[in-house]
Amino acid sequence: ASLLAMTPKVEQSFMGKTLTEKSHHQQESNTDDASGWRTILLNDDWHTFQEVATQLMKATHCTHERGMGLANVVHHTGSAIVYKGAKERCEAVASILEVIKLKTQVCR
């Protein structure tokens, strides 16, 4: 079994839905993963959930609910993959998130 398959999952309720928290290497995204590039959002102690959700909506065109859900995962696990796709698009997403000083990583 792979190490990721052995990683425990934590389920939490958020806005009436159950989210399964995963490490940032496991976090699912609704974007194409063909290129293998990812934008990872890191937790901090000064942005509100609303600020993070709003910026995620601008950067990834996700819904408010998905933005809040991702903010919740980042808050509880320390990071989450918020976008998967081509390197240039992942860098563009990171750039938009960094406008409000959010910390990101772009990697394969």
C-alpha positions as CSV (number, residue, x, y, z in Angstrom):
1,A,0.0,0.0,0.0
2,S,1.2,3.5,-0.7
3,L,2.1,5.8,2.1
4,L,-0.7,8.2,1.1
5,A,-3.3,5.4,1.3
6,M,-2.2,4.8,4.9
7,T,-2.6,8.5,5.9
8,P,-5.5,8.8,8.2
9,K,-8.4,11.0,7.1
10,V,-10.3,13.3,9.4
11,E,-14.0,14.1,8.6
12,Q,-15.5,17.4,9.8
13,S,-18.8,19.1,9.2
14,F,-18.6,22.5,7.5
15,M,-21.7,24.4,6.3
16,G,-23.8,21.3,6.7
17,K,-21.5,19.2,4.5
18,T,-18.9,16.6,5.5
19,L,-15.4,17.4,4.3
20,T,-12.6,14.8,4.4
21,E,-9.4,16.5,5.4
22,K,-6.3,15.2,3.7
23,S,-2.6,16.2,3.5
24,H,-1.9,18.7,0.7
25,H,-0.5,15.9,-1.4
26,Q,-3.9,14.2,-1.2
27,Q,-6.3,17.2,-1.4
28,E,-8.6,16.8,-4.3
29,S,-9.1,19.6,-6.8
30,N,-11.7,20.1,-9.5
31,T,-9.1,21.0,-12.0
32,D,-7.2,19.0,-14.7
33,D,-4.1,17.1,-13.3
34,A,-2.6,16.1,-16.6
35,S,0.5,18.2,-16.2
36,G,1.2,17.3,-12.6
37,W,1.6,20.9,-11.3
38,R,-0.1,22.1,-8.2
39,T,-0.7,25.3,-6.3
40,I,-0.6,24.7,-2.6
41,L,-2.0,27.2,-0.1
42,L,-0.3,27.4,3.3
43,N,-2.0,28.3,6.6
44,D,-1.3,31.5,8.4
45,D,-2.6,33.2,11.5
46,W,-3.8,36.6,10.2
47,H,-6.2,36.0,7.2
48,T,-9.9,35.4,7.9
49,F,-11.7,32.5,6.3
50,Q,-13.7,35.0,4.3
51,E,-10.6,36.7,3.0
52,V,-9.1,33.4,1.9
53,A,-12.4,32.2,0.3
54,T,-12.8,35.4,-1.6
55,Q,-9.2,35.3,-3.0
56,L,-9.7,31.6,-3.9
57,M,-12.8,32.5,-5.8
58,K,-10.8,35.2,-7.7
59,A,-7.8,32.9,-8.4
60,T,-9.6,29.6,-9.2
61,H,-13.1,30.7,-10.1
62,C,-14.5,28.3,-7.5
63,T,-17.7,28.7,-5.6
64,H,-17.8,30.5,-2.2
65,E,-18.7,27.2,-0.5
66,R,-15.6,25.5,-2.1
67,G,-13.4,28.5,-1.1
68,M,-14.7,28.3,2.5
69,G,-14.2,24.5,2.5
70,L,-10.6,24.8,1.3
71,A,-9.9,27.6,3.8
72,N,-11.2,25.2,6.5
73,V,-8.9,22.4,5.3
74,V,-5.9,24.7,5.2
75,H,-6.7,25.9,8.8
76,H,-6.9,22.4,10.2
77,T,-4.2,20.6,8.2
78,G,-1.7,23.4,7.5
79,S,-2.0,23.3,3.7
80,A,-4.1,22.2,0.8
81,I,-3.8,21.8,-3.0
82,V,-6.1,24.5,-4.3
83,Y,-5.4,24.1,-8.0
84,K,-3.9,21.5,-10.4
85,G,-3.0,22.1,-13.9
86,A,-0.3,23.6,-16.2
87,K,2.7,25.2,-14.6
88,E,1.8,28.7,-15.9
89,R,-1.8,28.5,-14.7
90,C,-0.6,27.3,-11.2
91,E,1.8,30.2,-11.1
92,A,-1.0,32.6,-12.1
93,V,-3.3,31.2,-9.3
94,A,-0.5,31.6,-6.8
95,S,0.1,35.1,-7.9
96,I,-3.5,36.1,-7.4
97,L,-3.5,34.5,-3.9
98,E,-0.3,36.3,-3.0
99,V,-1.9,39.7,-3.8
100,I,-3.3,39.7,-0.2
101,K,0.0,38.1,1.1
102,L,-1.3,34.5,1.3
103,K,1.6,32.0,1.3
104,T,1.7,29.5,-1.6
105,Q,3.9,26.9,-3.2
106,V,3.9,25.8,-6.8
107,C,5.3,22.3,-7.4
108,R,5.1,19.0,-9.2
